[in-house]
Amino acid sequence: MESDGHIRRDPGRGFFLALASTLLTSSNFVTAKYALRGFNPETFSTVWTSAAAFYALLFVLAFGQGRQLAVPRRAAPKILVMGVAVGPGMILAWSGLHRLDPSFTSAVWRFAPVVAMLFGALFLRERLTIRELIPVGFMLFGGLLATAGRWQTVGIGTALSLLGCCCFALQRLMAKMCVSQVHPNVLAFYRVGIGAPIIAAWLLAVGKADFNVAPRYWVVTFLGAFLGPCTSFLLSFRAYKCWELARVSMVFTMEPLFVLPLAYVLLRRLPTTQGLMGGGVILLGAFWLAWSQLRGKPQG
């Protein structure tokens, strides 16, 4: 993929920020899976996103950026789209995770960089090549391998996760398009600050509000909200200021390598053999895609 976008490139800093964001995002699949033992997906999404919005606002105020909440008029529509996409994105993501193993879900989410690449080709004039499309087909094969003969068991969760991938890829595209005009801290706040009331409205509309869960689920949810939807996005949005969207997205392909040991140590959960094989094929395709990206673009 080649881009004619003009950014202040600093690949070393961009990689470090993207990697740190990936480490924090990896905790999402474990903390959320644990919290979903107590909360239903709709209530969890509301608490999770609202807590993240509160943390992100604290970051904005702590760094004296309150006045920057008045964003430029040109960036406002993109920020609105980003925030609105959080609503369905969160509900779809956690509804999918509720039905699936966290490690396999993390592998399915490797399609998010693929969607980000497609969005980049459509909206940022980045060019897709055959060399990049071949590993995408490999990843699709891994998805078919993981769900073959088990659609009744994992199909719905996989479909929900893939739809969630599309919503999150759209969020990252919008963030990339306006990060040069709006500070990353402000972007991170508006992302969850706009999404939280949308999710809360959905919770009330479907009548599934249930906050009567054990304290341990609240603690894990508040911790996870700080690590994942707050701090990880503060870092990834900073990475967009010095590295291309596609390259930052490629670093996220390493996420399952962190989720698998976390899920085993903290949840004592591993995917089924078929899920592990399919997830492994998806991950191999994702690394192949990342390798083709690194070879296909100049580093200067």
C-alpha positions as CSV (number, residue, x, y, z in Angstrom):
1,M,0.0,0.0,0.0
2,E,1.4,3.4,-1.0
3,S,0.2,6.7,0.3
4,D,0.7,10.2,-0.9
5,G,-0.3,11.6,2.5
6,H,2.1,14.1,4.2
7,I,3.0,13.3,7.8
8,R,5.9,14.0,10.0
9,R,7.4,10.6,9.8
10,D,9.2,9.1,12.8
11,P,9.1,5.3,12.3
12,G,10.9,4.5,15.5
13,R,8.6,6.6,17.7
14,G,5.6,5.4,15.7
15,F,6.5,1.7,16.2
16,F,7.1,2.2,20.0
17,L,3.7,4.0,20.5
18,A,1.9,1.4,18.4
19,L,3.5,-1.5,20.2
20,A,2.7,0.0,23.6
21,S,-0.9,0.5,22.5
22,T,-1.0,-3.1,21.3
23,L,0.1,-4.4,24.7
24,L,-2.6,-2.4,26.4
25,T,-5.3,-3.4,23.9
26,S,-4.4,-7.0,24.4
27,S,-5.7,-6.8,27.9
28,N,-9.2,-5.9,26.6
29,F,-9.9,-9.5,25.6
30,V,-9.1,-10.8,29.0
31,T,-10.5,-8.2,31.3
32,A,-13.7,-7.9,29.2
33,K,-14.2,-11.6,29.0
34,Y,-13.9,-11.9,32.8
35,A,-16.3,-8.9,33.4
36,L,-18.8,-10.5,31.0
37,R,-19.2,-13.3,33.4
38,G,-21.1,-10.8,35.5
39,F,-22.4,-8.2,33.2
40,N,-24.5,-8.7,30.1
41,P,-22.8,-7.2,26.9
42,E,-25.1,-4.1,26.8
43,T,-24.6,-3.1,30.4
44,F,-20.9,-3.9,30.2
45,S,-20.5,-1.7,27.1
46,T,-22.2,1.2,28.9
47,V,-20.1,1.0,32.0
48,W,-16.8,0.3,30.1
49,T,-17.2,3.2,27.7
50,S,-18.5,5.7,30.3
51,A,-15.5,4.9,32.6
52,A,-13.1,5.3,29.6
53,A,-14.7,8.7,28.8
54,F,-14.2,9.8,32.4
55,Y,-10.5,8.7,32.4
56,A,-9.9,10.4,29.0
57,L,-11.5,13.7,30.2
58,L,-9.1,13.6,33.3
59,F,-6.2,13.3,30.9
60,V,-7.4,16.3,28.9
61,L,-7.9,18.4,32.0
62,A,-4.6,17.2,33.6
63,F,-2.6,18.3,30.6
64,G,-4.4,21.7,30.5
65,Q,-6.1,21.0,27.2
66,G,-9.7,22.0,28.2
67,R,-9.8,24.8,25.6
68,Q,-8.8,22.4,22.9
69,L,-12.2,20.6,23.3
70,A,-13.5,23.3,20.9
71,V,-12.3,21.5,17.8
72,P,-11.8,23.0,14.3
73,R,-15.0,23.1,12.3
74,R,-13.4,21.0,9.5
75,A,-12.6,18.2,12.0
76,A,-15.9,18.1,13.8
77,P,-17.8,15.9,11.3
78,K,-15.1,13.3,11.3
79,I,-14.9,13.3,15.1
80,L,-18.7,12.8,15.2
81,V,-18.5,9.9,12.9
82,M,-15.7,8.4,15.0
83,G,-17.7,8.7,18.2
84,V,-21.0,7.4,16.7
85,A,-19.2,4.4,15.4
86,V,-18.1,3.5,18.9
87,G,-21.7,2.7,19.9
88,P,-22.3,-0.3,17.6
89,G,-18.6,-1.1,17.6
90,M,-18.5,-1.7,21.4
91,I,-21.8,-3.7,21.5
92,L,-20.9,-5.9,18.5
93,A,-17.4,-6.5,19.9
94,W,-18.4,-7.5,23.4
95,S,-21.4,-9.5,22.1
96,G,-19.0,-11.5,19.9
97,L,-16.5,-11.9,22.7
98,H,-19.3,-13.1,25.0
99,R,-19.8,-16.1,22.7
100,L,-16.1,-16.9,21.8
101,D,-12.8,-17.7,23.4
102,P,-10.7,-14.5,24.0
103,S,-7.7,-15.9,22.1
104,F,-9.7,-16.9,19.0
105,T,-11.6,-13.5,19.2
106,S,-8.2,-11.7,19.1
107,A,-7.3,-13.7,16.0
108,V,-10.5,-12.8,14.3
109,W,-9.8,-9.2,15.0
110,R,-6.7,-9.4,12.8
111,F,-9.2,-8.5,10.0
112,A,-9.4,-5.0,11.5
113,P,-6.1,-4.0,9.8
114,V,-7.4,-5.4,6.5
115,V,-10.6,-3.2,6.8
116,A,-8.3,-0.3,7.7
117,M,-6.3,-0.9,4.5
118,L,-9.5,-1.0,2.4
119,F,-10.7,2.2,4.0
120,G,-7.2,3.7,3.3
121,A,-7.5,2.8,-0.3
122,L,-11.0,4.3,-0.6
123,F,-10.5,7.5,1.4
124,L,-6.7,8.2,1.7
125,R,-5.7,7.2,-1.8
126,E,-3.5,4.5,-0.5
127,R,-2.9,1.8,-3.1
128,L,-3.5,-1.9,-2.6
129,T,-1.2,-4.4,-4.4
130,I,-1.6,-8.1,-5.3
131,R,1.2,-8.8,-2.8
132,E,-1.0,-7.5,-0.1
133,L,-4.2,-9.2,-1.3
134,I,-2.8,-12.7,-1.3
135,P,-2.2,-12.9,2.5
136,V,-5.7,-11.4,3.0
137,G,-7.0,-14.5,1.1
138,F,-4.9,-16.6,3.4
139,M,-6.6,-15.0,6.4
140,L,-10.0,-15.6,5.0
141,F,-9.1,-19.3,4.6
142,G,-8.1,-19.3,8.3
143,G,-11.5,-17.9,9.2
144,L,-13.3,-20.6,7.2
145,L,-11.1,-23.3,8.8
146,A,-11.9,-22.1,12.3
147,T,-15.7,-22.0,11.7
148,A,-16.1,-25.0,9.4
149,G,-18.8,-27.4,10.8
150,R,-19.1,-25.2,13.9
151,W,-21.2,-22.3,12.6
152,Q,-24.0,-22.9,15.1
153,T,-21.4,-22.7,17.9
154,V,-19.0,-19.9,16.8
155,G,-20.6,-18.5,13.7
156,I,-22.7,-15.7,15.3
157,G,-19.8,-14.6,17.6
158,T,-17.4,-14.5,14.6
159,A,-19.9,-12.5,12.5
160,L,-20.4,-10.0,15.4
161,S,-16.7,-9.7,15.8
162,L,-16.1,-9.0,12.1
163,L,-18.8,-6.3,12.1
164,G,-17.2,-4.8,15.2
165,C,-13.9,-4.8,13.3
166,C,-15.5,-2.6,10.6
167,C,-16.7,-0.1,13.2
168,F,-13.3,0.2,14.8
169,A,-11.5,0.5,11.5
170,L,-13.8,3.4,10.7
171,Q,-13.0,5.0,14.0
172,R,-9.2,4.8,13.3
173,L,-9.6,6.1,9.8
174,M,-11.5,9.2,11.1
175,A,-8.9,9.7,13.8
176,K,-6.1,9.5,11.3
177,M,-7.8,12.1,9.0
178,C,-8.0,14.7,11.8
179,V,-5.1,14.0,14.2
180,S,-3.1,16.8,12.6
181,Q,-5.8,19.3,13.6
182,V,-6.9,17.9,17.0
183,H,-4.7,16.7,19.9
184,P,-4.7,12.9,20.4
185,N,-5.9,13.4,24.0
186,V,-8.9,15.3,22.8
187,L,-9.6,12.7,20.1
188,A,-9.4,9.9,22.6
189,F,-11.9,11.7,24.8
190,Y,-14.4,12.5,22.0
191,R,-14.2,8.9,20.8
192,V,-15.6,7.4,24.0
193,G,-17.4,10.6,25.1
194,I,-19.7,10.6,22.1
195,G,-20.0,6.8,22.1
196,A,-21.0,6.4,25.8
197,P,-24.4,8.2,25.7
198,I,-25.3,6.3,22.5
199,I,-24.6,3.0,24.1
200,A,-26.5,4.1,27.2
201,A,-29.5,5.0,25.1
202,W,-29.4,1.6,23.4
203,L,-29.2,-0.1,26.8
204,L,-32.3,1.7,28.0
205,A,-34.1,1.1,24.7
206,V,-33.6,-2.7,24.8
207,G,-34.4,-2.8,28.6
208,K,-31.3,-4.9,29.5
209,A,-29.8,-2.7,32.2
210,D,-28.5,-4.9,35.0
211,F,-26.0,-3.3,37.3
212,N,-26.5,-5.9,40.1
213,V,-23.2,-7.8,39.8
214,A,-20.4,-8.7,42.2
215,P,-17.9,-6.0,43.1
216,R,-15.0,-7.9,41.5
217,Y,-16.6,-7.4,38.0
218,W,-16.8,-3.6,38.6
219,V,-13.2,-3.5,39.6
220,V,-12.0,-5.4,36.5
221,T,-14.2,-3.3,34.3
222,F,-12.9,0.0,35.6
223,L,-9.3,-1.3,35.3
224,G,-9.9,-2.6,31.8
225,A,-11.5,0.6,30.7
226,F,-8.4,2.6,31.8
227,L,-6.0,0.2,30.0
228,G,-7.9,-0.4,26.8
229,P,-10.3,2.2,25.4
230,C,-8.6,5.1,27.3
231,T,-4.8,4.7,27.5
232,S,-4.3,2.5,24.5
233,F,-6.0,4.9,22.2
234,L,-4.1,7.9,23.7
235,L,-1.0,6.0,22.4
236,S,-2.2,4.8,19.1
237,F,-3.6,8.3,18.1
238,R,-0.2,9.7,18.9
239,A,1.4,7.0,16.6
240,Y,-0.8,8.4,13.8
241,K,1.0,11.7,14.0
242,C,4.3,10.2,13.0
243,W,3.4,7.0,11.1
244,E,1.0,5.9,8.4
245,L,-2.3,4.3,9.3
246,A,-1.4,1.0,7.5
247,R,1.9,0.7,9.3
248,V,0.4,1.3,12.7
249,S,-2.4,-1.2,11.9
250,M,0.2,-3.8,11.0
251,V,1.8,-3.6,14.5
252,F,-1.6,-4.5,15.9
253,T,-1.3,-7.9,14.2
254,M,1.0,-9.0,17.1
255,E,-1.9,-8.7,19.6
256,P,-2.8,-12.5,19.7
257,L,0.7,-13.3,20.9
258,F,0.0,-11.3,24.1
259,V,-3.7,-12.4,24.4
260,L,-3.0,-16.1,24.4
261,P,-0.7,-16.3,27.5
262,L,-2.9,-13.7,29.3
263,A,-6.0,-15.7,28.7
264,Y,-4.3,-18.9,29.9
265,V,-2.7,-17.4,33.0
266,L,-5.7,-15.3,34.2
267,L,-8.7,-17.2,32.8
268,R,-7.3,-20.7,32.3
269,R,-8.8,-20.5,28.8
270,L,-7.4,-21.8,25.5
271,P,-9.1,-22.1,22.1
272,T,-10.3,-25.5,20.8
273,T,-7.9,-27.3,18.5
274,Q,-9.9,-26.2,15.5
275,G,-10.1,-22.6,16.7
276,L,-6.3,-22.6,17.5
277,M,-5.5,-23.9,14.0
278,G,-7.8,-21.4,12.3
279,G,-6.6,-18.6,14.5
280,G,-3.0,-19.6,13.7
281,V,-3.6,-19.4,10.0
282,I,-5.2,-16.0,10.4
283,L,-2.2,-14.8,12.4
284,L,0.2,-16.2,9.9
285,G,-1.7,-14.3,7.1
286,A,-1.6,-11.2,9.2
287,F,2.2,-11.4,9.7
288,W,2.6,-12.1,6.0
289,L,0.6,-9.0,5.3
290,A,2.7,-7.0,7.7
291,W,5.9,-8.3,6.1
292,S,4.7,-7.3,2.6
293,Q,3.9,-3.8,4.0
294,L,7.4,-3.5,5.4
295,R,9.0,-4.6,2.2
296,G,6.8,-2.6,0.0
297,K,7.3,0.9,1.5
298,P,10.5,2.9,1.9
299,Q,11.6,3.7,5.4
300,G,12.8,7.2,4.8
